[in-house]
Amino acid sequence: MRTTNQLTSQVEEAALNALGRAHKVPVPPITPMGKSRWGVLGDTRAANVLVRTNGSMVDVRFVDFDWAGLVGRARYPSSMNHWTLVWPKGVEESLQITAAKDKLVLRGSFKGYT
């Protein structure tokens, strides 16, 4: 039987792995030069991560793609909630959304931020 800490660690690892895979999915259309484009999710808080466990298996799905966009173009919206949520440093209105910031927000969900 897994402890709560073991399950939390397993879910966090599975969520971070799923996010890494999501960041590697090419976003169509491919550029005229034949280069792939990549996306970011933007709002990877726990409320937007669905988790299902079945024995030792952990299935992770991301939902709510309102903030999602292309790497280098996507920016955080002006409607971010700072009244009841604590966002990691660098995650602020109008700033560029990056894969690293997606990971920071997701990790923060497991540490009690956001």
Residue pairs with C-beta under 8 A, 6 or more apart in sequence:
2 10
7 53
8 110
10 56
10 58
11 51
11 53
11 58
11 60
11 110
12 107
12 110
14 51
14 58
14 59
14 60
15 49
15 51
15 60
15 106
15 110
16 103
16 106
16 107
17 60
18 60
18 61
18 62
19 41
19 44
19 62
19 102
19 103
19 106
22 39
22 41
22 62
23 38
23 39
23 40
23 99
23 102
24 38
25 38
25 39
26 36
26 37
26 38
27 36
27 37
27 38
27 39
27 70
30 36
30 37
31 37
37 70
37 71
38 70
38 71
38 99
39 68
39 69
39 70
39 71
39 74
40 68
40 69
40 70
40 71
40 74
40 97
40 98
40 99
40 101
40 102
41 48
41 62
41 65
41 67
41 68
41 97
41 102
42 65
42 66
42 67
42 68
42 69
42 74
42 76
42 97
42 102
43 64
43 66
43 67
43 105
44 62
44 102
44 103
44 105
44 106
44 109
45 85
45 105
45 106
45 108
45 109
45 114
46 109
46 110
46 114
47 64
48 62
48 63
48 64
49 60
49 61
49 62
49 63
49 106
49 109
50 60
50 61
50 62
50 63
51 58
51 59
51 60
51 61
52 58
52 59
53 59
66 77
67 74
67 76
67 77
67 97
68 74
69 75
69 97
71 98
71 99
72 96
74 96
74 97
75 94
75 95
75 96
75 97
76 91
76 92
76 93
76 94
76 95
76 97
77 93
78 93
78 94
80 87
80 91
80 92
80 93
85 113
85 114
86 108
86 113
86 114
87 105
87 108
87 113
87 114
88 101
88 104
88 105
88 108
88 113
88 114
90 101
90 104
91 101
91 104
91 105
105 113
105 114
108 114
